[in-house]
Amino acid sequence: MLDSGVLFTDGERAHCHSRPDPYTSLAGLFSAKEAFVKALSSLGGAPAHTFPEVEVVHGPAGQPRIQLHGQIAQWHRQQRLAMEVSISHTGDLAGAVVVLLAEPARSGGPAS
């Protein structure tokens, strides 16, 4: 059996184990991480990263967000990318979509 620490952070595991169906929730998070990697591959030039560096967190209303760590987070900031994620699961199926958006260039001075 695969060690879930290879795929998920402590926070992700805690979140999923607080849900009525932890395994469906873990499948949804895995789907989001995989969707992020696939979206990222279309850009090229991203540094190597591991799945725990791509963490799925949840907002106050439960909305999923991807929080990056390590070199991939730094690269993402330098690229000035915005990101949206949607996770869906029903029964024993899970899927996710991640969209990477280029932030518009700012005019009138250096970027902050």
N, C-alpha and C positions, 0 to 999 in steps of 0.2 A: 504494500500500500504506500502511496506517495505521502511524504510528510507535508502537511498543509502549510508549514512554515516556509516552504519553498515558494508557495503561491500567494499566501495571504499574510497580512500583518496581524498583530495581536488585536488591534481595534476592529479589523474586519471580522475576525473569528468571533469576537465578543458580540458584535452587532448581529451576526447571523445566528448565533446560538441563543439570542434573546427573541428570535422570531419564531412563529408557530411551526414553520417547516425549515429548519436550519440548512438542510442540504439543497433545497430549492433556492434559498437565498445565496448560498455559496456558489451555486451554478450561475446565478445572475451576475454576481461579482466577477466570476471568471470570464463570463461572456463580455462584460464591459472592458476588462483588461485586454482581452484578445481583440476586441473591436478597436481599442486605442492603438494597439501595436499595428494592426492592419492599416488604420488611417495614417499612422506615422510613417509607415513604409512607403507611402505614396510621395512623401516629401524628400526622403533621402537625407543623408548627412547627420542623422541623429546618433548620439553616442549609444554604446551598448548599455543595457539596463536589465534589471531583473523584475519579476512581477511584483515583489513587495515594494519596489520603488514607484510603482503605479498603484496608488491606494485609492479605493473607492470609499468616500466618506458621505455622510448624509446631512442635509440641511435641516432646519427646524421642522419643516413639514414633511421630512422624509425623502426629499428630492436628492437623487444621487449626484455626486460631483466627483471628479477625479482630482486627487491631490498628488503631485509629483514630488519625488525626493531625489537627492543626489545630483549627479551630472545631468540626468535627463531633465530635471527641474530647471537647472541653470540654462541649458540649451533651449528649453521651451520659452523661458523669459526672453532670451536673446532674440529668438525668432518672432517674438511679439504675437503669439498665437492665443486665441481664445478657444475654449473647448466646451462642447455641450454633450451630455450623455443621457441616454434613455435606456432603461432596463425593463424588460417584461418577462414574466414567467407565469405559466399556467400548467397545472398538473405536474408532470415531470419534465417539462420543456422550459428552457430559458434562452433568451436572446437579448442582444444589446446593440445599440447604434451609437457611435461616437463621431462627432463632426468637429473637425479642426477648422478654425476660421482665422484668416489673417486680419489682424487689427489694422485699421487704417493708419497710414503714416501721419504723424502730427506735424503741423507746420508752425513756424514762428519760433523755433528754438530747438535745443537738444531734447531728446526724449528723457522723461524722468522715470 
